[in-house]
Amino acid sequence: MKALDDKFFKVVRDYLTIYLPRQKAYSTNTIKAYAETINLLRLFLEKEKHIRFTEITFSLLNKNVISEYLDWVEEVRGCSVTTRNYRLTVMKAFYKYAAMENPALIAPYMELKKIPAKKTIKTPVNYLSEKALNVLLTQPDTGNMRGIRNQFLMIFLYDTGARIQELLNLRIKDISLQSEVPFVYLTGKGQKTRAVPLQEKTIRHLNKYLSHFHPQKSWDTEKYLFFTVIHGQHSRMSEDNVAAFLKKYAKSAKEKFPEIPDRVYPHLFRHTKAMHLYQAGIPLSYIKDFLGHSNINTTDRYAFADVSMMKKALEKVSKTADILNEKGIWDDNEELILKLCGLK
């Protein structure tokens, strides 16, 4: 059996370069996020404990030290409770791997598992009203090529509910317009691919965009749907490029419609689509599949009644009461009220 203080950096290397990419087949972005968590642990130990990376051992990383690290992530770095909990999840996954490789680390892993996740306060999801969305979509100048591209990208981002990476990774070959139900293939987290149906109005915008940027005479199914040209070479459009024009359009839209938030970002379109679907009465299970969530708990964040939904519900109840014009069965019935409240 190996000693408890097996070389920490060697286990980290094997975990990030062999186990996660080859055995778990995790995406590059996921591996990057895991690496960031371990790298932050390294920075914590260096800054707060004056311990160099090569001096880190598993015996040093006990339950108390990891708890201190999580507090540092939240209090010193100013991260949210959600981020803190994510860092804890990654550390538990890493220790589980380490314990599989070296049975002597099973006990430290079991100790680490005892660290509870912090409770988070659920906050309403940020999203755009239909009017705010329409104002934002009319900001690009569609009299030029760039405006046509930027407007369609926002439309496609909303209509497909795609993550920005999913959208920018799209190639022409991922779009099927000849099927009975036209759709686009989106590849999300964990390299999971889902088919998202396209509506007729979306297809009209898509065809207009394709006629300008991907004319049939130069059709290449391997080309990125959204691209930039640098030194004559077509390249995948960057997230920074999208963020830049969204910032510009948000500013001009807010001058016309103050309801527009100060910050408009790609994921806001995804939240907006999900909320509009939920408000339209679409079951959460369908929204889950549409968004590509692996767990319904992730989709549950959209299941809350916003102010407009409450108002409509109250108006409906109010109208019903007016029609009935009857006295409530609980009026002047204290006994029933106590029972309904669980007090009797």
TAJODA-V727419 format. One record per backbone hydrogen bond with DSSP energy under -1.0 kcal/mol. NH is the residue of the N-H (numbers start at 1). CO is the residue of the C=O. If there is no record, write none. Layout:
((NH;CO) (NH;CO))
This chain:
((6;4) (11;7) (12;8) (13;9) (14;10) (15;11) (16;12) (17;13) (18;14) (19;14) (20;15) (22;18) (23;18) (24;19) (26;20) (31;27) (32;28) (33;29) (34;30) (35;31) (36;32) (37;33) (38;34) (39;35) (40;36) (41;37) (42;38) (43;39) (44;40) (45;41) (46;42) (47;43) (48;44) (51;45) (55;52) (56;53) (61;57) (62;60) (66;62) (67;63) (68;64) (69;65) (70;66) (71;67) (72;68) (73;69) (74;70) (75;71) (76;72) (77;72) (79;73) (84;80) (85;81) (86;82) (87;83) (88;84) (89;85) (90;86) (91;87) (92;88) (93;89) (94;90) (95;91) (96;92) (97;93) (98;94) (99;95) (100;96) (101;97) (102;98) (105;102) (106;103) (109;105) (110;106) (111;107) (112;108) (113;109) (114;111) (115;112) (133;129) (134;130) (135;131) (136;132) (137;133) (139;136) (142;140) (144;141) (148;144) (149;145) (150;146) (151;147) (152;148) (153;149) (154;150) (155;151) (156;152) (157;153) (158;154) (159;155) (160;156) (167;163) (168;164) (169;165) (170;167) (172;223) (173;221) (174;171) (175;172) (176;183) (183;176) (184;196) (185;174) (186;194) (188;192) (191;188) (192;189) (194;186) (196;184) (198;182) (203;199) (204;200) (205;201) (206;202) (207;203) (208;204) (209;205) (210;206) (211;207) (213;209) (214;210) (218;215) (219;216) (223;220) (225;170) (228;235) (230;233) (233;230) (235;228) (237;226) (242;238) (243;239) (244;240) (245;241) (246;242) (247;243) (248;244) (249;245) (250;246) (251;247) (252;248) (253;249) (254;250) (255;251) (257;253) (260;257) (268;265) (269;266) (271;267) (272;268) (273;269) (274;270) (275;271) (276;272) (277;273) (278;274) (279;275) (280;276) (281;278) (282;277) (287;283) (288;284) (289;285) (290;286) (291;287) (292;288) (293;288) (298;295) (300;296) (302;299) (303;300) (304;302) (310;306) (311;307) (312;308) (313;309) (314;310) (315;311) (316;312) (317;313) (318;314) (319;315) (320;316) (321;317) (322;318) (323;319) (324;320) (325;321) (331;328) (333;330) (337;333) (338;334) (339;335) (340;336) (341;337) (342;339) (343;338))
